[in-house]
Amino acid sequence: MTGKLTIWTYDWVPEGPRGFVRDMRLRWAAEEAELAYDVRSVPFEDRETNHLEFQPFGQVPFLMDGNITIFESGAGLLYLAHKNEKLMPRDSAGEAETLQWVIAALNSIEMVTVPWWFLKVTGHEDRGLSGWMDNRLAQLEAVLKRRDWLAAGRFTVADLVMADVLRVSALRAHGTRPATEAYVERLTARPAFLKAHSDQIAHFAAADKKRAKHN
Ligand SMILES: N[C@@H](CCC(=O)N[C@@H](CS)C(=O)NCC(=O)O)C(=O)O
């Protein structure tokens, strides 16, 4: 499919998650690959029921490309990676490396960092999660000590999603991992990240203004 992509996010979110809502991943990838896109919104209120035909968990983001709709930010990233070589190399070895690190970011790192963060903010008992997470992050630190990029010796969508998982402030403040910190800093200094980030902040700031007018 060609033509303009549509990245869907919420029409508004509270201050806390701004800059971290996962449409960031799709915006960032589209910016890196110079793919044309629009951003559209579903209401944050009643999110659990109001767009289940596109995202069965009532979450964002999801992506539309012509008559194709795809949910899960990781799936959206891989879909975009197939459109543009800047996000994933075209040789089989490079593609395999990219795929494995995208899944590792989501299924080995984020699967522990998100619950860890959630227990921390809700004040619930850790139940050993910190030890599990610290071990994973130390293993990743050892990898990042040896190389600048996760896959294929170059920037790929695997770095994009891994950096997005790792850039959460509470995580960066927890422990000392110099190679990981340098990696996150380097990735989040990329112009495509900065553009995606400021666009997301502007999207929710515009929503504040609209709300203020209506109240
Ligand atoms: N695994 C999903 C997670 C999506 C997700 O957690 N989205 C958040 C925003 S970043 C959301 O919609 N939260 C509202 C909710 O869960 O009700 C993905 O990566 O797309």
PDBQT file of the ligand as one rigid body, heavy atoms in Angstrom, charges set to zero:
ROOT
HETATM    1  N1  LIG A 301       1.340  -3.387  23.766  1.00  0.00    +0.000 N 
HETATM    2  C1  LIG A 301       0.682  -2.173  23.380  1.00  0.00    +0.000 C 
HETATM    3  C2  LIG A 301       0.568  -1.275  24.587  1.00  0.00    +0.000 C 
HETATM    4  C3  LIG A 301      -0.188  -0.029  24.250  1.00  0.00    +0.000 C 
HETATM    5  C4  LIG A 301      -0.352   0.868  25.446  1.00  0.00    +0.000 C 
HETATM    6  O1  LIG A 301      -0.004   0.521  26.582  1.00  0.00    +0.000 OA
HETATM    7  N2  LIG A 301      -0.876   2.042  25.164  1.00  0.00    +0.000 N 
HETATM    8  C5  LIG A 301      -1.145   3.000  26.216  1.00  0.00    +0.000 C 
HETATM    9  C6  LIG A 301      -0.641   4.363  25.790  1.00  0.00    +0.000 C 
HETATM   10  S1  LIG A 301       1.102   4.344  25.644  1.00  0.00    +0.000 SA
HETATM   11  C7  LIG A 301      -2.630   3.100  26.397  1.00  0.00    +0.000 C 
HETATM   12  O2  LIG A 301      -3.366   3.102  25.434  1.00  0.00    +0.000 OA
HETATM   13  N3  LIG A 301      -3.062   3.168  27.670  1.00  0.00    +0.000 N 
HETATM   14  C8  LIG A 301      -4.436   3.322  28.022  1.00  0.00    +0.000 C 
HETATM   15  C9  LIG A 301      -5.038   2.061  28.524  1.00  0.00    +0.000 C 
HETATM   16  O3  LIG A 301      -4.358   1.030  28.591  1.00  0.00    +0.000 OA
HETATM   17  O4  LIG A 301      -6.231   2.132  28.861  1.00  0.00    +0.000 OA
HETATM   18  C10 LIG A 301       1.457  -1.483  22.257  1.00  0.00    +0.000 C 
HETATM   19  O5  LIG A 301       2.691  -1.514  22.312  1.00  0.00    +0.000 OA
HETATM   20  O6  LIG A 301       0.837  -0.915  21.339  1.00  0.00    +0.000 OA
ENDROOT
TORSDOF 0
